[in-house]
Amino acid sequence: MSISTALLYVLTLCVLALMVALWAVWRRLEDLSDQVSALPSKPSRANAPTPQGHVEPVARFPLITDTAATGASPASAAAPESRDPDLTAARVASVTLAEPLIKVAAFTHGVRRALGEEHRIRVSATFRRELRRQRKLRRRQRGSRARDEGVRP
Protein backbone atom coordinates (compact mmCIF):
# COMPACT_ATOMS: atom_id res chain seq x y z
CA MET A 1 0.00 0.00 0.00
CA SER A 2 1.42 3.36 -0.97
CA ILE A 3 1.67 6.34 1.34
CA SER A 4 -0.94 8.30 -0.62
CA THR A 5 -3.45 5.44 -0.27
CA ALA A 6 -2.81 5.22 3.46
CA LEU A 7 -3.24 8.98 3.80
CA LEU A 8 -6.49 8.77 1.88
CA TYR A 9 -7.77 6.09 4.30
CA VAL A 10 -6.74 8.14 7.32
CA LEU A 11 -8.39 11.28 5.98
CA THR A 12 -11.58 9.35 5.18
CA LEU A 13 -11.70 7.99 8.71
CA CYS A 14 -11.14 11.47 10.14
CA VAL A 15 -13.95 12.92 8.04
CA LEU A 16 -16.30 10.13 9.12
CA ALA A 17 -15.40 10.65 12.78
CA LEU A 18 -15.99 14.38 12.40
CA MET A 19 -19.39 13.77 10.79
CA VAL A 20 -20.42 11.45 13.64
CA ALA A 21 -19.27 13.99 16.23
CA LEU A 22 -21.16 16.81 14.51
CA TRP A 23 -24.29 14.67 14.31
CA ALA A 24 -24.06 13.93 18.06
CA VAL A 25 -23.59 17.63 18.84
CA TRP A 26 -26.54 18.52 16.60
CA ARG A 27 -28.79 16.01 18.41
CA ARG A 28 -27.67 17.36 21.80
CA LEU A 29 -28.32 20.91 20.64
CA GLU A 30 -31.83 19.99 19.52
CA ASP A 31 -32.55 18.32 22.88
CA LEU A 32 -31.30 21.35 24.81
CA SER A 33 -33.23 23.71 22.55
CA ASP A 34 -36.41 21.74 23.29
CA GLN A 35 -35.68 21.93 27.01
CA VAL A 36 -35.12 25.69 26.84
CA SER A 37 -38.34 26.23 24.91
CA ALA A 38 -40.22 24.21 27.55
CA LEU A 39 -39.02 26.54 30.33
CA PRO A 40 -41.30 29.36 31.47
CA SER A 41 -40.56 32.69 29.85
CA LYS A 42 -40.06 34.54 33.16
CA PRO A 43 -38.14 32.90 36.00
CA SER A 44 -39.99 32.58 39.27
CA ARG A 45 -39.06 35.07 41.94
CA ALA A 46 -36.62 33.71 44.48
CA ASN A 47 -38.07 35.69 47.35
CA ALA A 48 -41.74 34.87 46.71
CA PRO A 49 -43.92 34.39 49.81
CA THR A 50 -43.99 30.90 51.27
CA PRO A 51 -47.34 29.22 51.96
CA GLN A 52 -47.25 30.62 55.52
CA GLY A 53 -46.85 34.16 54.16
CA HIS A 54 -43.24 34.48 55.34
CA VAL A 55 -40.89 36.13 52.81
CA GLU A 56 -37.27 34.98 52.89
CA PRO A 57 -34.81 37.47 51.44
CA VAL A 58 -32.26 36.02 49.08
CA ALA A 59 -28.83 37.65 48.98
CA ARG A 60 -27.72 37.72 45.37
CA PHE A 61 -24.31 39.22 45.99
CA PRO A 62 -22.20 39.38 49.12
CA LEU A 63 -22.36 42.78 50.74
CA ILE A 64 -19.04 44.51 51.16
CA THR A 65 -19.09 47.24 53.75
CA ASP A 66 -15.40 47.78 54.22
CA THR A 67 -13.21 47.74 51.11
CA ALA A 68 -10.03 48.44 53.09
CA ALA A 69 -10.27 45.07 54.86
CA THR A 70 -10.51 43.12 51.60
CA GLY A 71 -8.08 45.26 49.62
CA ALA A 72 -10.57 45.73 46.78
CA SER A 73 -11.04 49.02 45.05
CA PRO A 74 -14.31 50.89 45.61
CA ALA A 75 -15.13 50.63 41.90
CA SER A 76 -14.97 46.83 41.93
CA ALA A 77 -16.93 46.69 45.18
CA ALA A 78 -19.67 48.94 43.79
CA ALA A 79 -20.09 46.98 40.55
CA PRO A 80 -21.40 43.51 41.36
CA GLU A 81 -21.42 40.78 38.74
CA SER A 82 -24.26 41.12 36.29
CA ARG A 83 -26.11 37.84 35.85
CA ASP A 84 -28.71 37.44 33.19
CA PRO A 85 -31.17 34.74 34.26
CA ASP A 86 -32.75 34.47 30.80
CA LEU A 87 -31.78 31.36 28.88
CA THR A 88 -31.76 31.70 25.15
CA ALA A 89 -31.17 29.15 22.44
CA ALA A 90 -28.09 31.10 21.33
CA ARG A 91 -26.56 30.91 24.81
CA VAL A 92 -27.32 27.20 25.10
CA ALA A 93 -25.85 26.58 21.65
CA SER A 94 -22.74 28.55 22.53
CA VAL A 95 -22.13 26.59 25.72
CA THR A 96 -23.00 23.26 24.12
CA LEU A 97 -20.82 23.69 21.05
CA ALA A 98 -17.82 25.31 22.72
CA GLU A 99 -16.20 22.18 24.15
CA PRO A 100 -16.70 19.84 21.15
CA LEU A 101 -15.58 22.59 18.79
CA ILE A 102 -12.33 23.00 20.70
CA LYS A 103 -11.79 19.23 20.67
CA VAL A 104 -12.42 19.03 16.91
CA ALA A 105 -10.07 21.95 16.26
CA ALA A 106 -7.32 20.33 18.34
CA PHE A 107 -7.85 16.98 16.62
CA THR A 108 -7.70 18.46 13.11
CA HIS A 109 -4.59 20.44 14.02
CA GLY A 110 -2.93 17.22 15.21
CA VAL A 111 -3.93 15.34 12.06
CA ARG A 112 -2.70 18.14 9.83
CA ARG A 113 0.57 18.28 11.72
CA ALA A 114 1.02 14.49 11.66
CA LEU A 115 0.39 14.33 7.92
CA GLY A 116 2.64 17.28 7.16
CA GLU A 117 5.75 16.76 5.04
CA GLU A 118 8.15 18.09 7.69
CA HIS A 119 6.87 15.60 10.24
CA ARG A 120 7.16 12.68 7.82
CA ILE A 121 10.73 13.68 6.95
CA ARG A 122 11.63 14.01 10.64
CA VAL A 123 10.14 10.59 11.47
CA SER A 124 11.88 8.87 8.56
CA ALA A 125 15.24 10.44 9.51
CA THR A 126 14.81 9.32 13.11
CA PHE A 127 13.92 5.83 11.91
CA ARG A 128 17.03 5.65 9.70
CA ARG A 129 19.26 6.84 12.56
CA GLU A 130 17.80 4.20 14.87
CA LEU A 131 18.35 1.44 12.27
CA ARG A 132 21.98 2.51 11.80
CA ARG A 133 22.53 2.57 15.56
CA GLN A 134 21.12 -0.94 15.94
CA ARG A 135 23.27 -2.27 13.08
CA LYS A 136 26.43 -0.79 14.64
CA LEU A 137 25.49 -2.29 17.99
CA ARG A 138 25.00 -5.75 16.44
CA ARG A 139 28.35 -5.49 14.63
CA ARG A 140 30.10 -4.58 17.89
CA GLN A 141 28.46 -7.46 19.71
CA ARG A 142 29.46 -9.92 16.95
CA GLY A 143 33.01 -8.55 16.97
CA SER A 144 33.37 -8.81 20.74
CA ARG A 145 31.97 -12.37 20.71
CA ALA A 146 34.37 -13.37 17.95
CA ARG A 147 37.35 -11.90 19.87
CA ASP A 148 36.29 -13.72 23.03
CA GLU A 149 36.09 -17.02 21.13
CA GLY A 150 39.27 -16.38 19.14
CA VAL A 151 37.51 -16.41 15.80
CA ARG A 152 37.73 -13.72 13.17
CA PRO A 153 34.44 -11.95 12.49
Buried (B, 14 or more C-beta within 10 A) or exposed (E): EEEEEEEEEEEEEBEEEBEEBBEEBEEBBEEBBEEBEEEEEEEEEEEEEEEEEEEEEEEEEEEBEEBEEEEEEEEEBEEEEEEEEEBEEEEBBEEBBEEBBEEBEEBEEEBEEEBEEEEEEEEEEEEEEEEEEEEEEEEEEEEEEEEEEEEEE
